[in-house]
Amino acid sequence: MNLEARKLNLINWISSIQEEETLNEVEKIQKEKADWWDKVSRKDKKAIEEGLDQLDRGEYITRDKVRNKIKEKFNL
């Protein structure tokens, strides 16, 4: 069964759920996947936010520049 068929199968199954407990369990799974940011440490959140701010200010280097620095450093 391909990915699209599997998703449709799950959609059909979820739409037919009548038991509150089963639906609660499905919602728990959904929240676990959707709330990943809540599981990130304060330190990591700060680093991510600082990095995004740097990008917004145009403070970044391209992949090519990184590659060239590595080549220079290791004589590649």
C-alpha positions as CSV (number, residue, x, y, z in Angstrom):
1,M,0.0,0.0,0.0
2,N,1.5,3.4,-1.0
3,L,1.7,6.4,1.3
4,E,-1.4,8.1,0.0
5,A,-3.5,5.0,0.3
6,R,-2.2,4.5,3.9
7,K,-3.1,8.1,4.8
8,L,-6.6,7.7,3.4
9,N,-7.0,4.4,5.3
10,L,-6.1,6.2,8.5
11,I,-8.4,9.2,7.8
12,N,-11.3,6.8,7.2
13,W,-10.5,4.9,10.4
14,I,-10.2,8.1,12.5
15,S,-13.5,9.4,11.1
16,S,-15.3,6.3,12.2
17,I,-14.0,6.3,15.8
18,Q,-16.9,6.3,18.3
19,E,-15.0,5.7,21.5
20,E,-13.9,8.7,23.5
21,E,-10.9,6.9,24.9
22,T,-9.6,5.9,21.5
23,L,-10.0,9.4,20.2
24,N,-8.1,10.8,23.2
25,E,-5.2,8.5,22.4
26,V,-5.1,9.6,18.8
27,E,-5.1,13.2,20.0
28,K,-2.2,12.5,22.3
29,I,-0.1,11.2,19.4
30,Q,-1.0,14.3,17.4
31,K,0.1,16.6,20.2
32,E,3.3,14.8,20.7
33,K,4.3,15.5,17.1
34,A,2.9,19.0,17.0
35,D,4.4,20.3,20.2
36,W,8.1,19.5,19.5
37,W,9.1,23.1,20.4
38,D,7.9,22.5,24.0
39,K,10.5,19.7,24.3
40,V,13.4,21.9,23.2
41,S,15.6,23.1,26.1
42,R,15.7,26.8,27.0
43,K,19.4,26.9,25.9
44,D,18.6,25.4,22.5
45,K,15.5,27.7,22.0
46,K,17.7,30.7,22.7
47,A,20.3,29.5,20.2
48,I,17.7,28.9,17.6
49,E,16.1,32.3,18.1
50,E,19.6,34.0,18.0
51,G,20.3,32.2,14.7
52,L,17.0,33.3,13.2
53,D,17.7,36.9,14.3
54,Q,21.1,36.7,12.6
55,L,19.6,35.5,9.4
56,D,17.0,38.3,9.5
57,R,19.9,40.8,9.8
58,G,21.7,39.1,6.9
59,E,24.5,37.8,9.1
60,Y,25.3,34.4,7.6
61,I,27.8,32.7,5.3
62,T,27.0,30.6,2.3
63,R,27.7,26.9,2.0
64,D,30.3,27.7,-0.6
65,K,32.2,29.9,1.8
66,V,32.1,27.3,4.5
67,R,33.3,24.7,2.0
68,N,36.2,26.9,1.0
69,K,37.2,27.6,4.6
70,I,37.3,23.9,5.3
71,K,39.4,23.3,2.1
72,E,41.9,26.0,3.2
73,K,42.1,24.8,6.8
74,F,42.7,21.1,5.9
75,N,44.6,21.7,2.6
76,L,42.1,19.8,0.5
